Amino acid sequence: MHLAYPAVLAALLFCVGLYGVLARRNAILVLMSVELMLNAVNLNLVAFDVWLRDTLHSGQALTLFTIAIAAAEIGIGLAIVLAVHRNRGTSDIDRLRDTAETDEAEVNESLGKTKKAEATT
C-alpha cells in the first residue's frame, strides 16, 4: 500500500476542516469542521500504523482514544451550543461575540449610572 494516497486524502480532509473552522459562522458547522480535522488525523494514524507494520498497533490504539475524545468533545460542544441558542436565540458566532461585548458595555454603563446616582444622593 502506498502511503501517499491516504496522506493526500488526509491533507485534503484537514484543509476542508480548517476552511470550515475559519470561514463558517454557525457554531454547529464549526464543530463539524473540527470533527473533519480529527478524522484526517485518525486517517494518518492508521495509515502510518499499517505502513510501519507496528506489532503493537499503537496508531490504531491512539485512533480509538482520539475517537473517544472526539465523541466527548462533540457532546459537550453541542450542549454548550444548545444552551447558548436558548439564551441568545442564535448560534451565529459573530453575533455571539458582538452580544457579549454589548452586554459588557451595558453592564459598565449601568454601574456608572448607579455610582453617579449614589454620589448625588
Stockholm file with secondary structure:
# STOCKHOLM 1.0

chainA/1-121         MHLAYPAVLAALLFCVGLYGVLARRNAILVLMSVELMLNAVNLNLVAFDVWLRDTLHSGQALTLFTIAIAAAEIGIGLAIVLAVHRNRGTSDIDRLRDTAETDEAEVNESLGKTKKAEATT
#=GR chainA/1-121 SS CCSHHHHHHHHHHHHHHHHHHHHCCBHHHHHHHHHHHHHHHHHHHHHHHHHHTCSSCHHHHHHHHHHHHHHHHHHHHHHHHHHHHHHHSCCBHHHHHHHHHHHHHHHHHHHHHHHHHHHHC
#=GC SS_cons         CCSHHHHHHHHHHHHHHHHHHHHCCBHHHHHHHHHHHHHHHHHHHHHHHHHHTCSSCHHHHHHHHHHHHHHHHHHHHHHHHHHHHHHHSCCBHHHHHHHHHHHHHHHHHHHHHHHHHHHHC
//
